[in-house]
Amino acid sequence: MNHANTSLPARQREVRDYLGPDRVRALQRPIRVLDYGMIIALPALSIAVLAACFLVQSPVALVLLTLAQGTIFQLFGLLNHEFFVHRKVGGQFGHGLSMLFTAPIQLSATRYADAHWAHHENVVTPEDSEAYKSDLDTRLKRYLFLTAIGTRWAASGKMGAGRAPYFALRRPTAKAISRARVEATLSALILVGAVVAAFFAPKAILFGYLLPLLLVLPALNAIRILIEHAEIQPDNPFSIASRFRCGVFEEILFLFDSGEYHLIHHFLPNVPFYRMRAARAALHDFFDNRDVRRTRGWWRLLRSWYLGNRRHGTWWSAQTAPVAKSTIVGGRQG
């Protein structure tokens, strides 16, 4: 994996000191109208897509709607990540609101939050909850990871030796266990309800829910998860996420949480998505001065990952040959 991460809080303080308290507060200041507008608009948009699947007959339109719904489902997860895991939007009602976005996509809000905090506390170290990505050491595993089956296999920890499951509660309090059970029950009820509804409106449920959930969402999630920390400099303590420039397409697709934005997120996790461009401008020189190198974009990362078979969490430009499975021992290059 990467360098020891015991100094991450010190590096986060260095970022805040560089910006100054006033600028940090300005970057983290929420716009509540936008926050609650998103909470209302995103489910409404998903329902509209579902209704459109019921009404349209064109196969091309149905495919496009399926892709759109899968993208919206990814935004459900990203909104939950920002609003309810980090920024605590909704206060005491936050957990209930988070289930509005996680239960339909078969995600436990409590288990995800627990795993995600472990990721932030131990990012790019062997203790990182996302260390399972180093187990994706063959092309077959990497392509399989784009599917719901492959995602579950990797998250189970069984793809690599001695790996703890991603969704295992690391802080198994009575409250967390109870919430996780409620969430699992709600997700199961939604899935059973969708299957029953498919007998009455098969086209709408198939193209508006099941295919987006089982095909599109896993692929988009896999792409996002892989590129977030794909190419980094193991010897640079500030290089903890792939640094590449995002255009408008990537900003929408990943809700300002990929490339440079994801790097910033690990140092300033409470910056709202709508202030990420300002944060990028404010920290551009900071990362340049610490020699955090840029990579050439997420398409290049995916090409190098799938076709070049590069090892996750290393600086690929220094590698002159693909990393074959035989060179991987215990998650490290032999």
N, C-alpha and C positions, 0 to 999 in steps of 0.2 A: 504494500500500500504506500502511504506517503509518510512524510516526516511526523514526528511526535507532535501532538496537537495540544499539549498542556499550556501553550502560550496563547491560545486563541483569544481568551478574554483580554489579554494585554494588547493583542493586535486590534481587537475591536475598540479598545480605548484609544489606541493610536489614531484610528480612523475618526473617532468622535473628536479627539483633540485637534486633529487637522482641520476639521470643519468648524469647530467651535460650537458651544451649546445653543446659540441662537439659530444657527443654520440647521443643526440636527433637529431642533424642535420644529422648524419650518418644514423640513422634509418629511417629518413624521406626522404633521398636522392632518387630521382626517377632514374630509368633506362629507358630512353625514348624508347630504342629499344624494350624492353619488353612491355612497355605500348602500343605503337602503333602496335606492333606485335599482341597483344591480341585484339586490336580494329579491326584488319583485319582478324585474324585467327578465332575468335569465330563466326562471321556471315558466314564466308566461310564454317566452319564446319557444321553450321545449314543448309546451302544450300545443302551441300553434303549429309546430312541425309535425307533431303527432296527428293533429286534425287534418293537416294537408295530406299526410300519407293515406288517410281515410278517403279523401276526396279525389285525389289525382289518379289517373289511369296510365299515364306515360311511364314506361320502364326507366327511361333516362331520368325523368323527374324523381322517381322513387329512389334511384341510386343516389342522386344528388341530395335528396332529403335525408337519406340514411347517413351519408357522410356529414351533413350538417348537424344531425342529431348526435352523432358520435363526437363531433367537435364540441357541441354544447355540453355533453356529458363530461368531457375533459375539463371544460371551464367550471363545471360544478365542483370537481375535485380541487381545482386551483383556487377557486373562490373560497371554498372551505379552508384550504391551507392558509390563505392570507387573512381572511376575515375572522375565523373562529379559533385557529390554532395560534396565530401570532398576535393579531391586533385586538382580539377579544371584542369584536363588534357584537352588539346586542346584550352585553352585560350578563345578567343572570338568565336571560333567555337565549344566550348564545348556543348552548348545547342543543336545545330544541330546534333552533334555526339550522344548526349544522346538520342535523339529521334530515332536514328538508333536501339537502344537497348530496348527502352521502348514502342514505338508504336506497334511493332509486338506482344508484350505480353499484350497489352491493359492496359498500365500503363501511367498515366500522369506524365511526368518528373517533371513538375513544382509543381503539387500538392503533389507528393511524397517527393520532396526536402523540401517543406514547412513543411509537417508533420514530416519528419525525423529530421529536426532541432529542432522542438518542443520536440521530443523524447530525443534528446541529452541534451537539456537545462533543461529538467525536469525529467530525467530518474528515474524510480521507485518511483515517487511521484504521488499524485492524478492528477496532471496537465500533466502527461506524455501522449502523443498522443497514446501510446500503452496501456493505462490503460484499454481499452476494454477487455483485456485478463482476467480481474477479473470477467467479465460478463459470462465467460464460466464456469458456476458453476454447470452444470449437465453433465452426460455422453452423453446425446443426443446432446447437444450443442457442446461438445468437438469433437465428431465424425463428426458432421455436418460441423465443422470448417475445416475439411480436404477436403471439396468440394468447388467448385466455389460459390455455393449458400450460404453456411455457411460463407465463407470468406467475401462476400459482406454484409451479414446480420450483422456480427460482426463489420465490418468497418463502417457501416451506423450509428452506435451508438444506434440503436433501440433494440439491444439485452439487453441493460441495461437502467435503468431509468436516464434521464437527461444527456446522453452521447453525446458529440459533434461528428459529423462524422469525421472519421480519415482523409479523404481527403478534408475536408473543409479548404479553404485558410484562414490561420490565419493572413497573411499579404496580404490582397487583393488589391495590387497596380494595376494600369491600365496595366502595363507591364505583371504582373503575370496573370491577368485575360485573357489578349489577348493571351498569350502563352498557357494557359490551353485550350482555345478554339481551337487553331490551333492543339494542340496535340490530343484533343478529335476527331476532324475532321479526322486527319490522321489515328488514330486508327480505326475509323469507316470505313474509306475507305479500309483499309487493311483487315478488317473482311469481308466486303461486297465482296471485291475482292476474298478472299479465298472461300467464298460460291459460287460465280460464277465459279471460277476455278474448284471447286469440280464437276461440271457437265462434265468437260472435262478430269479431272484426279482425280477421286474420291478416289482411294486408296492412292495416294500420299498426297492429302490434308487432308484426314481423319486421316491417321496414322502419317503424317509428320508435321501437324500443329494443326488441331482441337482437337484431343484427347490429345496430349501433353499440349495444352493450357488449356483445360477445365477439364482434369482429373489429369494429372501428376503434372503440375506446382502448382495448388492449394494445393495438398497434401504435396509436398516438401516444399513449402513456409510456410505452417502451422506448419510443424515439426520444421523448422528453427526458425520461430518466437516464438514458444512456448518454446524451450529449451534455447534460448538466456538469458532469465532472470527468468527461471523457479524456481530454488532453490537458494535462497540467504539468507544472515543473516540480518534481518531487523535492528538489533542494531549495525551493523558494516558499517560505511560510505564508506568503500572501497569495500564492497561486493555488487556490483551493476550489476553483471552478473554471471551466473552459471560458476563455475571454474572447468572444467574437461579437461583432456588431449585429444587432437585430434591426431588420426593417419593419415596416408596418405589418406585413404578413406574419412575421414571427411574433411581433408584439401582441397581435390579436390571438393567434393560435395558442401561445403559451402565457397569455395574460401578463406580459412584461416580467417573466420569470425564467428567462433563458439567457445564455451568453453573458454579457457584461452585467445584465440585470440580476442574474442569479449569483454572480460573484458579489455584487453589492448586497444582495439579500442576506448573505451569510455574515456580513459585517454589520449591516443595519437591517435586521429582520422586520422592523416595524414600519418601514417606508411603504406607503400605499402604492398600488400599481400605477395610479395616475400621477405620481410624483417621481417615478423612476427615471424619466428622461432628465429631470433636473438633477437627480442624484448622480446620474452618469456624467453629466457635464461637470458637476462639482468635484467628482473623484477621478476624472480622467488623468490629470497630472499626478495625482497621488499614486495610482497604480503604475503609470509610466516610470515614475522616479524609483519605484521598487522593482523595476524590471519584470513586471508581470506581462509576459509576452502574449501577443494576440495569435489566435488561430484564424483560418480563413473562412469560417462559417460552418453552419451545421450540416450542409450538404456534403462538404468535404469530410467532416467528422464521420458521417454515416458511411460514406464511400470507403474511408480508411478502416472503419470498424468492420464492415461486412465483407469488403473485397480484399482489403489489406490485412485483415485479421490482427489489428493492433491490440495491444493489451490496455485495458481500461486504467486510467489514472496515471499515465506516464506521458512524457513529451515525445510525441510520435515523430516529429521532424528529425529527431536524433537517431531513429531506427532506420536501418538500411534494408531490412528484410522483414517479412511478416513473422509474427510470433506464432510458431506452431505449438500445438498442444503439448508436445514432448518437452518443450522448454519451460513449462509451467509446473512448478513444484510448490504445493502449499500456498498457492495464491501469489507466489513470487517468481520472477524470471530466473531460471537456472543458467 
